[in-house]
Structures are given as C-alpha cells and as structure tokens.
Amino acid sequence: MSEHIVLVLASILGLGLLSQMLAWWLKLPAILFLLLSGILLGPMTGNGWLDPDGQFGQLLFPLASLSVAVILFEGSLTLNFHQLHGIQRVVLNMVSVGLLSTWVTITLLAHFLVGFSWSLSWLFGAIMVVTGPTVIVPMLRTIRPNNRISQILRWEGILIDPIGALLAVLVFEYIIASSGENQLAHVLLMFGRTILTGVVAGVIGGWVLGVILQKHLVPEYLRNLVALTLVIGVFVASNTLSEESGLLAVTIMGIWLANTKGLDFEDILSFKEELTILLVSALFIILAARINFDQVAQLGMAGVMVFLGVQFIARPLKIFLSTLGSDLKWQEKALLGWVAPRGIVAAAVSAIFALKLEASGMPNANLLVPLTFMLIIGTVIFQSATARPLANFLKVSEPEPHGFLIVGANPVGRALGIALKGEGFRILISDTSWEKVRDARMDGLDTYYGDVTSEHADRHLDLVGLGRLIAVSARDATNQLAGVRFRREFGKQNIFSLCPTKSKARNETLRIAQCLFGNQYHYSLLMQWLGNGAVIHKTRLTETFGYEDYLRQHGDKAIPLFAKSPKGRLYIMTEKNNSKPVAGWEIIALVMPVEEATA
C-alpha cells in the first residue's frame, strides 16, 4: 500500500510538471491540463489509481487548507496599495459593485436552476466571483487585446482573488454559525469574531515577519523557510482561536507585508511563486480526481444553464454596471463582458467547503465541486476558443506584436529603448536593479522591475504588443536565460542578444539568439562608445546617397543598429541580416563624434 501511495505522489508531481510545460508550450492555461491529468488518474481509472479520500483520508482536508492558505498568501503579496493610484475607476467598480452584482446573479442561478438552498447558493455565488491571474495572463497572450482591456482584466484578476476568497470564507462562516443556532445575535457574534481574529492574527503575523526581515534576525538561507513556517503558524493559530478565520489571516498578512515600506521580500515572493506552482499543480490534480461523473450527470442541463447564465448574464451585467460613465468604447466593453475564466482558487475553496458541508449534512453539498468544475471547464475552454476571433471582429485586438522587450536597463538598453520608442514602437524595459529601472522611468520608458524569467513575470509582465526580445544585460547568463524563456513565445527569429566576448559563451548564445549588430559588438564596447559621447542618429538614404555610401562616409565611426523601410518595418542589424537598405530607407546607428572616433 505504501509503495502505491509513493507511486501516486510521483505521478501527481510528474503530471503536474508535464501540464505546466504543455501550458507554456501551447500558451494555454495550465489548469486545463491539470484538470485532464486529475481526471485521468481518478475517474478514468475508476478511482483505482488515485482515490484522494481513500488514500489521504483525514489528511486531505488539512493539506488542501494549508495549500490554499499558501496560495492566497502569495497572491496577497502582490497587493501594494500604491499600485492602485493610477488604475481606472472601472477596475475599482469591477471589484466592488461588479463583484456584488456577480455574486447576486450567480446565487439566483444556482438556487433556481440547480435547486441549491439559499445558503448554499450564496456560498457558490461567492466562490465563483473570482477569476485569477493564473488563468487570465495566458489567455491575454493568446487574445492580445488592446492595452486598456489587458490592464483592466489583469488588475481585476489580481485584486479579486483574495477579495473573492475572503467573501467566500465569510459566507461559509455565516452558514456554519447560523446552522447551529438561528439567533441573529449569535450569528453576528461569530461573524465578528471570525473577522476580528483573522485581521488581528494577520496583522501580528505580518508585523512579526516584517521585523524579522527588516532587522535581518535570521540568516539569508533561512528567510524563505521562516516565512513559510510563520504563514502556516498564523493560519493554524487563527483557525484554533476562531474556526475558518485562517484564510482571512494569511491574506491580511500578505497585504501587510506588501505595503510595509522599505521591506525587501523579492526572494520570498519568488520562493512562494515556485511553491505555489507545485501546490497548484498537485492540489488541482487531486481535486479533479475527486470529480464524480455521476454527480456531473446529476447536474445535467442545469449545470450547462448555470454556465450559460454566468457567461451571458452575470459577466455582461457586471461590466455594464462597472463601466457606467467610463470612456470605454462599446467594443471594449463587449470583450470585457466576454472574458472571465475561473481558476484554481475557485476549485480549491469549493472543495474545502464542500468537505465541511457534506460532513455537516447539508443537502446538495456534494454537488458544489462538480458544478464549480463545470464552470471552470466551460469558461476556460469556451473563452479560450472564442475570445481571439471576437477581439478581431470587434477590432479591439492589438496588431501584430512588433514591440520590443529589452532586458537590461543599463545605458545601452535605455539608449536603444529611447530610439525605438521614438520610432513609434512599444517598448518595455526590465532589470533587477531598482536604480536602473528608475533611470529608465525617468527617460519615459515603460518598465518591469524584476527577473523576466520568473513566475512573477509570467503573471505580471504585460507582453501585449511585444514580439521581439533585445537582451543587453551586462551578464551573459541573464541574456541567455531570457532568450531561452522567450524563444517559444516570440520565435527564435525574434530573439536578439549581445554576443559575449568569450567564444564558448558566444557559441551558446548563437544557439539561442542572433547576435545584436554583429558578433564583434559586445557590451563593454558599446558602453565605451556611449561613454565617449556617441549618440544614436537617424539617416535617410536617397538615390544619390545609398547604404554603401553611408558605410564609406562613416567608416568605423558608426555602428548600424537598425534599418527601417518606408512601410515602417524595422530590421535589426545582425551578421545574418539579409535586408538591403535602398533609397527611402532610414539607417539608425550609434555614431561617434568625429573628434572622439574609436575603433
């Protein structure tokens, strides 16, 4: 028996990793492949191979609870209040008025179509208000809507995950409190106790962890483990004082840390992101394996009707109410009203609450998970298949992605970014150095602070309109990793990197990317040119002054960087560049002043 459980755990981890890789390869939400893996291991084998209830027994609920706690803590770490200052009013409406309208609409659908009690309907409605960046971001890369739509959907997903989970926790606590005694005073007392306990435990936990990190009370190699242990400790302690307050506590704890001034927790966030991938993969496979096809069949057309109601009534109504008085076009509102896939938080929270409600004997509680998964499957598959054609039809999709993602906000990267932005291309420049990112912002460039190969970047990096990578970091390894990460995303023909000075590293780079401007132009040489006063200058070719004339005139005093055709197409100069600039083309080059010319 123990050997079988080990094989089951290995299968879960292996299929989870495979699902994540397939999702990255096909640019689809990983949740689809995780769902199929869970069904493959569970119901498809008659629950003989993976039977979560039988194999994990009483550990299933605690493990699921702890996993959701870590997932919510990681999500809440991204909720920095300063990031809300520039957000459009429509986003705030979507997570307030729009959330309430969705909650009420889905509650009515569950009650009148499926026959859920009012209590269970309110809980189901609260669970299903969430969308989540883990499913939104991959879908946006496929849909490629305009920047306004992309930002609205992205911020909605980030904000509504913890808010929706908190709402579901509070509704569940109301159900538990009211089921034992129907006195309103008792219900309100339990409700207030849960909120108070969760908030106090979260604030204390966040403050303690913040002090530990700021004062460096633990060695660097223990920071991540201390953070994880404190999160679990706060979750357990809060639940011990007031049942089901733990999820609220870890959410408050994450928000507290995210808004603590001067606190550097990027390493912890990176660790939590990696851990979240593992937990999401394993948890979703295990939860999907619990799907009972008989219960799905029991829902029948009622489940389909709920999905249709969510897609064509709840979501459009939310967008209508949230965008009243905004300057969004009706086409943009239409696409916003179409895209709202449900994800892992909805699946996990529904499974946890269903286990508790089934144990308490609530009617139809066993249908909570199947109905949730029907909506997850329906929204992800349906919207993934139809949103891109709809965006094209409404003419709110971005044109072919010709913008540039520049890795390295050093003087070389900033100079290239300014020049390309001046030519009308969308530029996003990234770096792990805050000082360099700050300088890029001062130059008027859009920036991303962090590692573009991280999970955080997968969730928050806005690639809409971007289709080419220029890697100019001073670190060759960083350029190579960025090339590997985006080669599948952009295509190898659109990956460009400065060539290293060492031949071994150069050969490795050439397998991943094309060498920018030629094999001989490495980072230190370009920095030397800029330090000696070289500037990026544009020259238009004519019938009497062609490209060969340009090269003869400037000689070794210019490094051709780009060539732009009369139709606006930009070519990056490389050793293998076959473009032949003629009259009407423009040459963009790094030009050295005559008196400072150097080879």
N, C-alpha and C positions, 0 to 999 in steps of 0.2 A: 504493500500500500504506500509506504513512504517513497519507494522508488518511483511509483506512478506520479505522486504529487510533485517530485523533483522534475520529472519529465514535463508535467503540465506547466510548471513555472517557467521552465526553459522554453517551452513552446510559446507561452504568453510573451516573454521577452523577445524571442526571435521574431514572431509575427508582428509585434509592436514596432520593432525596428524596421522590418520589411515594409510595413504600412507607411511609416514616416518617410522612408526612402521613395516609395511609389508616389506618395503625395507630392514630394518635392520634384520628382521626375516629371509627373503629369500635370503639375500645377493645379491640383485639386485639393480640397480639404482632407486632411488625414483621417478625419472622423469617418469618412465613407469606408476606407479600407480597414480601419479598426473595427467598425461595425460588422463588416463581412467576415473578418477574422474571428470575432466572437461568435457569430452565428455558425461559422464553420466548425469551431471547436465545441460548441454547445449543442444547440437544437439539431443541427445537421447530423450529428453523431448520436442523436438520441440521449444527449447529456451523459453519454458513457465516458467520454474522454475528459471534458471539463464540466463538472457539476459544482458550481460555486457554493451552493447551500450545503451540499453533502460533504465536499472536500474541505471547505474553510470553516463550516459550522458557525459557532458563535463568534469567530474572529472576523467574519465577513463584514458585519456592521461597523465594528470599531475601525477596521482597516479602511473601509470606504469613507468613514467620517474623518479620519486623520488625513486621508488623501485630499478630500475636498477642502479641508482646512488649509493645507499647504498651498493648494491651487488658488484659493481665494486670497491668501496672504500674498502670494507672488503677484496676483493681479492688482491688489490694492497698493502695492509698492509703486505702481506707475501713476497713481492719482495725486499728482502735485497740483495744488490749487493755483499756483502761478501760471500753469499752462491753460487755465480756463479764461484768462483775461481777454484773449483775442478771439475766442470762439464765438461763432454767430449765435444769435439768440435762438435760432431754430433748434440747435443742439440741446440747449438747456430745456427748451419746451419738450423735446423728444424724451428726455429722461425725467420729466415731471408730469405735465399734462398728458403727453402722449403715452407715457407708461401707465397712467391711471386708466386712460381710455382702452388700451390694450388689455389690461387686467380685467376690466368690467366686461368687455366684449368676449374674451375667451371664457370667462366664467359663465356667461349666458350660454355660449355654445356648448360647453361641457355639461351644463345642467339640462338643457332642453333637448340636445341631440343624443348624448350618451346616457343620460339618466343619473348622473352623479348627484349626490346630495349637495345642498348649498355649501356646506363646509368643505367638502372635497373639491367642489367646483372652484371655490375661491382659492384653495391651495394650488390647484392645477393652473389656474389663471396666473397666479403669482410666479409659479415656476417658469411659465412659458413667455414671460415678458423679456427674458434675456436673449441676446444674440451672441456676442462674444467675438473678440478679435481673432481667436484661433480658427474660426471658420470664415470670418469676413475678409481678412487680409488675402488669403489665397484666391478667394473669389474676385476681389477687386483687381488682382493682377490679370485675371482672365477677361473680366468685363472691360477694364480700362475706361471708366467713366471720367468725366472732366474733374478738375481738381476740387471744385466745390462739393460735388457729390461724394467724391472719395473721402474728403476730410470729414464731412458730416457722418458718413457711415462708420468711418474709423473711430471717431470720438464717441459716437453712440455705443459702439461695441465695448470700448474701454470703460466707459462710465457705467453702463447699465448692468454689467456682470456683477459687481459687488452689490449694487443697489437692488437688483432683482433677487439675488440670493438672500440679502437681508430681509427683503419683503416676504420671501417665502418662509424664512425662519420665523418671522413674527406671526405670520398667518398660522403656521404649524403650531407655534406655541399657544396661540389663541384657541386652536382646536383642542389641544391637549388640556389646557386649563379649563375650558368650558365643558369638556366631556365628563369630568368628574363631578362638577357642581355647577349648576346653571345660574348661580347668583352673580350678578354683574360686578359687584364689589370684589368678589373673589377673582373673577376673570381679569379685571383691571389691575388688581394687586399682582397677580402672577405675571401679567404682561409687563407692567412697570418694573418688576423685579428682574425679569429677563433682560430688558433693555439696560437697566442700571448696572447689572452685573457685567454684561458684555462690554459696555462702554468703559466702566472703571477698570476691568481686567485688561482691556485692550490698551488703554492709556498708560496704565502702570507697566505693562509689558513693553510697550513701545518706548517709554521713557527709560526703563532699565536697559534695554538693548541699545538705545541711543547713547546712553552714558558709557556703557562698556566699549562701544565702537569709537566714540569721540576721544575717550581718555586712554584708549589702547590698553585696556585692562587684561586682554588676552592676546597671545601671540597670533601672528597673521595666519598661520596654518590652522588655527582653531576657530577663526571667526565664523566660517560657514557652519561648522558643527554646533557652535554655541548658539547661533541664530536659529538653526533648525530645532535644537533642544528647547529653547525658550518658546518658540512658536507652539510646539507640542505641549509644553508645560502650561502655557497660558490657556490653550484650548481645553486641556483636561481640567485645570483648576476652575475655569469659568463654568464648565459643564457640571462640575461637582457642586459648586455653590448654587447654580440655577440651571437645570437641565435645558439643553439645546441653546444655551447662550454662547457656546464656544465659537461658532462660526461668526457671530457678530464681533466677538472679542478679537479674533485674528484679523478680521477686516479692519477694525478700528486701529489695531496695532500697526498694520501695514500703512494705513493712511497717515498715522502719526509720524512714522519714520520717513515717509515720502515728503513730509512737509517740515522736517526738522532742519533748520538752517545749518550749513556747514558740515553736514553729515555725508561722508563718502561711503556708499554701500553698493557701488557698482559690482564689486566682486561677489557680494552676497546675492544681488539680483541675478547675476549671471549663473551662479550656482543654483539658485531657486528655479531659474528657467530650465536648466538641464534636468533638474529633479522633477519639475512639472511635466516635461516631455515623457519621462519614464512613468510617472504616476498616471498621467492622462492616458497613455497607451495601455498600460496594464489595467487600469480601472475601467476603461471603456470596453475592452475585450471581455473582462469578467462580467460587467453589467449586461453586455449584449448577449453573453452566453446564458443569461437568465431569462431571455425572452421566451415566452411560451406561445407557440404558434396557435394553440387552441384559444388562448386569450385574445390574440390578434384577430382570429376568426370570429370570436365572440363579439368583438367591436364591430366588425363588418363595415357596412356602408356608413355607420355612424362615425367611425374614425376618419373615413375619407371626407365626410361632410365637415367635420371639425377642421381638417386640414384646409379644405376649400374656404371655409369661413375665416380662418386665420389669414390665408393668403389674399383673399379678395374682399374681405370686410374689415378685419381688425387692423391690418397694416395700412391700407389706404386711409382709413378713418384717423389713425394716429398721425399720419403725415399731413392730412388735411387740417387737423386741429393745430399741429405743431408749426405749420408754415403760414398760418394766417397772418397777413400783414408783412410777410417777408418779400424780398425782391427776387425770389427763385422763379424761374420760368416754369410753365406748366409741364414741360417735357422733363425738367429736372425733378419736379415733384412726382411725376409718374414713375420714374425709375426708382426714386427713394421709396415709393409705395410698393415696389415690387420685390426689393431685396431686403430680407431679414431672416437669414438662416439661423436655426437653433443649434447649440453645440454641447460641449462636454459638461458645462455647469448644470444645464437643464437635466441632462441624463443622470448625473451623479446625485444631485439634490433630490430628484424624484425617486431614485432607488432607495436612498436613505430614509426618506419619509414614508415610502411605501412599506418598507420593512417594519417600521414602528407602528404604522396604522393597521397593517394586517395583524400584528400581534395584539393590538387593542380591539380587534374585531369589527373595524369599520367596514360597512358594506362597500363593495366595488373598489376597495383599496388595491386589490390585486391587478386592477386594470390601469392603474396610474402609470406604471412603467411602460406597458405596451403602447398606450396612447401617446406618451411622450416620445417614444422611439418612432412611432408612425409620423409624428410631426417633424422630428429631426430628419428622418429619411426623406420625407416629402419635400421639405423646404430646401434642403441641400441639393438634392438631385434635380428638382424642378427648376429652381432658380439658377443653378449652375448651367443647365441646358438652355435656358431661355433668356437670361439677363443680357448676354452679349448681343444677340440679334436685336433685342428690344432697344438697347442703348444705341445701336447703329441706326435703327429705324427712327428713333426719336432725335437722332443727331446730337446726342449729348456724350458721345464717346470721344476719347482722345484720338487724334490722328496717329499714324504710325509713330512709334516711340523713337524719336531722333535725338532726344535729350541725352545728357551725359551725367553719369555718376562718377565723380572724381574722388579717389581715395588718396588722402594726403592734403591737408590744409596748410602745407608749408608755402613759402613764397612761390615755388614753381607751380603748385596746384592752384593757388589763388590767382596767379597771373594768367594761367590757362582758362580758369573759370571766368574771370572778368572779360577776357577776349571773346570767349564763346557766348557768354550772356549778351555781349554787345552785338553779336550776330543773330540774336533772336532765339537762341536755343535755351531750353530749360536746363538749369544746372543745379545739381545737389552735391555738395562737397562734404566729405566726412573726415573725421580724425578722432583719435582717442585722447588728444591733448586739448584741454579746455582753452588754453591760451590761443592756440592756433585756430580753433573754432571761433573764438571771439573775434580774432582778427578778420576771419572770413566774413563774419556777420557785419563787421564794420565796413567791409568792402561791398556790402549789399548782396551777398550770396546766400542762397538757402543752404542750411547746414544740417548735418546729423552728427550729434556728439556720441561717439561710441564705436564699437567694432562692427563693421558691416557684415561680418560672418557669424555674428552671434544670433541666438534665438530672439533676443530683444529686437534686433534689426529686422528679423523676419516678421515680427508683429507690428513694428512701428515705422519701418523705413518706407517712405512713400515713393514707389517706383513708377507711379503714373506718369507717362510721357517720357520716361527714360528708357533708352535702348542700347546705350554704349557705355563701356567702362574705360576710364583712364586711370591707371594706378601709378601714382608718382610719389609714393611714400619713400622716405629715406631708408626704410627697412625692406630689403628684397623679399624676405619671407612674407611680410604683410601684403606686398603686391601679388605674390604667387597665390596666397590663400584667397585673396579677393578674386583673382582670375578663376580659380577652381570653383569658388562659390557661385559666380555669375556666368560661367561658361554655358551652363544648360539654360539659364534664364535668358541671356542675350544672344547666345550663339558665339562660337569661337571667333568668327569673323568680326565680331564687335567688341572683342576684348583686347585692350592695348595696355602695355606696361613698359616702364623704363627698363632697359636692359641693365643687368648688373655688370660690374667690372670683371668679376671672376668668371672664367669660361664655363666652369661646372654649373654655377647658378644660372648663367646665360642659357645654356642648353636646356635646363629645366624650365626656364621662363618661356623659351620658344615653343615648348610643347604645349604650353597653356595659352599663351597670348602672342600678339605681334609686338615687336619692339617699336616703341614710340620714336618717330623721327629718324630712326636708323640705329644700327647696333652700336655706333660709337658714342651716342649721346646719353651718358648716364647722369645720375642725379647730381653728383658733385660738380660736373662740368657745367650743367645748366645753372646751378647755384652760383658758380663763379661768374658766368655771363651776367646774371642778374645783379650780382654784387658790383660788377664793373660798369653798371649803368645801361645794360641792354634793355630794350623795350620791345613790346610786340607791336608790329606795324603792318598795315594792310596796303597792298599794291595791286592795282588793276592792270591786267595785261591788255595790250592793244595789237593791232595788225603790225605796227612798226616796232613794238617792244614786247617780244614773246618771252616764254619761260627761259629759254636758253640765254636770251639777252639779260634777263633778270639774274640768273646764276653767274654770268660773266661779270656783271656790274658789281655784285655784292661779294662774290668770291667767298672767302672764309669769314666774312663779317656778318653773315646771316645764317640762321638755321630755319629752313622752311618747315612750318608746323602743320598748316592746313592749306587745302585748296578748295575754293568754293565756286561751284558752277553758276552760270547765270540763272538757273532754275532754283538756286538756293540749296542745292545738295552739297554737303560738306564731306571732303575726303581728308582722312588723317594721313600725313606723310609717313611712310614706312619704307623699309628696304624693298618690300614686295609690292608696293603701290604701283598699280598699272595705269593710273589716271594720267592723262597727258593734258595739262592746262594749256588752253589756247586763248585767243583773243576773247575778251569778255569775262574771263575767269578772274578771280581775285586770289592772290597769294598772301597768306597770313604767316609772318615769320618773326622770329626773335632776332632783332637787328642790333648790332653793336655800334655805338658811336665811332666815327672814323678814327678819332684820336685814341680810343681805347680798344681798338681791334685786337683780337687774340684768336689763336687757332684753337 
